[in-house]
Amino acid sequence: MSADAPGPTAHSTRLLEAARSGDERAFEELVEPHRGELHAHCYRMLGSPYDADDALQEALLRAWRGLGGFERGRSLRPWLYRIATNVCLDAIKKRPKRVLPIDHGPPAGEGEGPGEPITELIWLEPYPDERLGHDAGLASPEARYEQREAVELAFVAALQHLPPTQRAVLILRDVLGFSAREVAESLETTVASVNSSVQRARRTVEERLPERSQQETLAELGDDRLRRVVRDYIAAWESRDIDAMVAMLVADATFAMPPHPHWFRGREAVIAFLATTGKPDLRHVPTRANGQPAIGWYLRDPESEQYLPASLEVLALEGDRVREITAFTGRMCAASELGSLPDLFPRFWLPAELSASE
C-alpha cells in the first residue's frame, strides 16, 4: 500500500478550495494534521529541531504560495512532503552536516578533558518525544523503520553521513513508506535511480547502527524495569558512587558532551573523567528524547541558591545497563547557537530552574 493513501475527504476538499481562494485559516486547518510528522521529517533530514522549525515554516510558506499548482483530487500529504524535502535539500547545501562528537574525532586520551566547545553549528541536537505524538509505529506497511525508531540518536546520526539525496530517498522510502514512483516524482528523478540510491543508503546506515534499536531494548525491559534502571543511574550519578556507576555501565560505554569535541570510550575512561568533576550539587527531572530515556540535570548556583540547567542527557541502553551517554551541555554557547540550554530545556517542557526544596 502506498503512503499516498487515503485520498482527500469532502471536508479537506472544501478546505482546499477555501484556501485556494485566499482563506489562511482554511489552509492552517488543512495542513495542521501533517505539521508534526513534517517537523520530524525535517529533523531527520537536518539533525536539528531548530533547523526543522525554519524548514517547516519555509515549506508551509511554499505550499501556501503554490496551492494553485496542486492537482485537485490528489492526496495532500505526498505533496507537502515533496515541498518539505526540497526545502531541506536546499538548506543542506548551505551548511555542514551535523554530527555527534563520536563522529567528529577519536576518543579522548588518558588525562584529557572534554576540550574547548566548538560553537559552529555542527552538532546533532536532541528531539523531544512529545513532537512525535502517540502514533509512532510504521507510517505504512512499506516502511522498514518505526517512527520513534527513526529518531533515535544513532539513526539520525547515521543519516547525516549519507549524501543529501540518498538521505532523502532513505527517509521517504524506509521511514515514511512512499513508493519508489512517488519518491522519484518528488525528487524529479527516475525509479531506477531511487532504487539504486536506497540500496546504497541502506548499506551505509546499517553499518553504523547497533545490532538492536533502542525501541527493541526498551520494549524488552518494560516500563517498570526501565524506571528502575533510570532511577539507579540517577542515584549513582548524584552521589558519585563509583561502584554504583561502574555497575551501571557496559564495558565499552561511551560518554560525550557536545558542543565539547572530546568524548570518552570504555567504562574506565568514563569513570576516570567523571571522577575529575568532583561531586557537584545536582537535581534532575526525567524526560525523554529521541525515543530514549533522558534526564534534565540542574546544577546549584552558589549566588542564587537555585538549581540552573546544566545538561540534557540522553541515554542509550544495552539490556539494563547504559551503553551511551550524550550530555548536551550548551552552557558555554551563545543563546542563539547550538540549541543552547536557555532554549533547549523549554523545548522539552523542562523548568528554567529548580528551587532548593525541589
N, C-alpha and C positions, 0 to 999 in steps of 0.2 A: 504494500500500500504506500502511496506517495505521501510526502509531507504536505502536499498541496491540498489535501482533504481536511475538513469538509469545505464545500463551496459556500458562497455568500448566502446569508439568510435574508428574508424580506426586510427585517429591521436594519441590517447592515447595508442593504441596498438603498434604503431610504436615507440613512446617514451619509452614504457616499454621495448621493445626489445633492443633499443639502450642503455637504462640504464643497462639492464642485461649484455650487452657487455662491461660495464665499462664507459659509457658516463655520466659524472657527470652533465653536462649541461642538458641533456635529463631528468635526474632524477629530477633536480631542477624544470624544466618546468612541469614535471608530477605531482609533489606534490604542486606546488605553489597555485593552486585553492583551496586547502584544508588547507593551512597554517593558515589563520585567524581563521577559525572555530575550528581547532585543538588547537590553542592557547587559545581560550575562554574555550574550554573543559578542558584544563589543569588548567586554573584559577578556574573554578568551583570546580574541584577536590581538589585543593591545597590552594585556598584562597589568592594567591599572584601572581601578574603578573610577578614578578622576578623569583619565583619558576616555573611559567609557561614557562618563557623563557628557563630555564635549561631543563625542562621536554620535551618541544617540540624539542629542539636540540638533546637530547638523543633519543627521539622517531624516529626522521628522520634518525639519525645515525643507529639505529637498523633496520629501514626499508631498508636503503641502503645496509646494510650488509646481510639482509635477503631476497633480491629480488629473489634469486634463488629458494626459497621455496614458492613464491607467485604463485598461480594457474592461468594460462592463462585463459582468458575468464570471470574472476570474476571482480566485481567492486572493485576498489582500496580503496574507502572511508571506508567501514567497516573494511578492513584490517588495515588501518592506525589508525583508532580509537581503534582497539584492541591493537595495539602496544602502543599507547599513554596512554590508560587506565592502562595498566600493568606497564608502566614506573611510572605513578602517584601512583599506589598502592605500588610500591617499595619505592618511596620517602616518602610516608606517614608513613611507618614503621620506618623511621629514625628520625622523628621529632614530636613534639607535634602538636596538631591541632591548627589552627588559630581561634581566636575569636575576638569579639568586647568587649570593657570594660563592656557593659551591661551584657555580659555572663561570665565575669571574676569574678565579685563580686557584692555585694549590692550597692545601690546608696550612694553617699557621705552624711554624716550627716551635720547638721547645723554648719556652720563656717569652714568646711573642704575645703581645696583646691583640686587641681587636683591630688596631690600625686606625688611622685618621679617616673620618667619614668622607665618602665620595658624594658630593652634593649634586652632581649631574643626574638627570632623570634617567637612570639606567636600571633601577631596581624594580623587580617584580613586587607588587603590592597585594595585601590580603583582601579577600572579598567576603562581605558578611552573608551568612547563610540566609538571613531573612529576605534578601533580594531574590532568592531562588523560589520562594513560596513553598507550598506543601506538595505540589505536583513535580517531583524531582526524579521520576522514573525515566523510561525511554521516551524520547519525543515521538517516535514512530517505530513500527516493527523493523524497519530497515536500519535503525540506528544501532551502533555497536557499543556505545557508552551511555550510561545513565547521566541525567543532567547534573546531579550532585557529584558523581564520579568525575565528570568532565570539568569541574572547577577545583579539584584537588590541586594543591601547590605543585606536586610532582608533574601532574598532567599539563597544567598551564605553563610550567617552566619548560617542559619538553616541546610544547607547541612553539615557543619563542625561537627554537633552534631551526624551525622549518623556514624555507623561503616563503615570502608572503602569500603567493598564490597557492602553494601546497598547503599552507596553514588554513587558508580559506576553504579549500576543497575538502580537507580532512574534517573540519568542523561541520561544514554543510552536509557532507555525506554521513559521517560516522557519529556525530553528536546530534544533529538535527534530523537526519534521516531523509534528506531530499534525494531524489533520484539523480542519476548521472546526467540525464537530459536536463533536468531543472537547474543543476549546478552549471552545466555548460551554457545554458541560456543566461544565467545570472552573471557569469564571468566572460561572456561573449567569446567562447571557445568551443571546441568540439568534444563530443562524448569520449572519443578515443583519448584525447588529451586529459580529460578529467580522470578517466580510469587509470591512466599511466601515473598521473600526479598522486592519486590517492594511494596507489600501491607503494610508491617511494616514501610518501609521508608516513604511512603505517609502519614501515620498517624502521624509520628514524625514531618515531615516538615509542614504539615497543622496546627498542634498545635502551631507552632512557627511563622507562617506567619500572618500578619494583614489581616483584612477582605477583604481589597481591595489592589490590587497591585498598585505600582506607575504608571504603564503604563495605568491602568484604570483611575486613578486620573488625570494624565496629559492629557489624551485624552478628558476627560470631561471638563477640564479647557480651553483647546485650546491654541494655541501659543500666542495669544495676551494677554490673562489673565495671562498666566504663566510668560510672560516677565514683566508684571506689578507687580506680586507677588514678583519676584526676585528683581526687581528694588526697591520696597518699603522695602523689607527686608534689602538690602544693605544700603539704605539710613538710616534706623533706626540704624543699627549696626555701621556705620561710624560716625554718630552724637552722638551715645549713648543716643538716645532719649528714655527714659524709657517707656513713654506712648506708643510710636510707637512700641517699642519692645514687650511690653505686648500684644498689639493688633495683632501682627504677629504670636503669639504662641498659640497653643491649650492648654487647662488647664493641661493636663498630658504630656506636651512636655518633651523631654529628650535632654541632651547635653553631649557629650563625646569627649575626646581629646587623642586618642591613639597616642603615647605609654604611656600616663599618665593613671593609672588604675582607678582613681575615675571618676564617672560620676554623673550627676545631674538629678533628676526626679521631674517634676512639674514646671509649669511656674514660680512660686515664687522662687523656688530654683535656676533655671537657671538664672533669672534676678539678684538674690542676688549675685551669683558668678560673673557674668559679671560686676556688679557694683564695685567689688573689683579690677578690672583690670584697672580702670581709663578710660581715653579717649585717646587711642593710635592713633597715626597719621597713617592712613591706606590708601592704594589704593587697587584696586581689578581688576581682569579680570574674567568675567563669562566663564564657561566651562560646560562640562557635564561629569558625571562619573556614571558607573553602571546603565545607563538608567535613571539617575536622574539629576536635576539641581545641579550644583556645582559652587564654587567660589574659585579662587586662590587669597588669601589675601597676601598683601605685607605690611611690617612694615618699617617705615622710620629709617634708620641707622644714628644716630647723627654724626658719624665721616665722612661718605662719602656723606651724604645727599641723598643717593639713597634709593629706597624702595626695600627691600630684601624679599624673600619668608618667610612667617610666617606660613601659614597653607593652606591645600586644604580642603575645607569644602563641604561636601555632604549633601544635604537636602532631607528629606522625607516629603511630603506634605499630609495634610488632608483637602480636599477642597482647599480653597485659603489661608490656614494658615499652619504654619510649625509644624510638629509633632516630627521630629527627626533631630538633628544637629550632624553630626560626623565630627569633625575637625581633620584631620590627620596632626599632627604638625611635629613630627620628628626632631625638631630643636636641641634637646639635644642628638641625637643619632649619632653614628659614621656613616660616609658616606656609609659604606658597609652594614649597618644594617637597617632593618625595612623599606626599601624603603624610606630613609630619603630625605628631601626636595631637596638637590642638585641633586638627581636623579629623584625624584618624579615629579617635575614641568616640566622638559623636556619631560617626558613620556606623559604629557598632552599637549605638544606643548605650554607651558606657558613660557614667557620670564624669564630669570635668574634674572633680576632686572628691576625696572621701575625708570625713572628719575622723578624729582620733577615736571616737566612740563606735565607729562602724567596723 
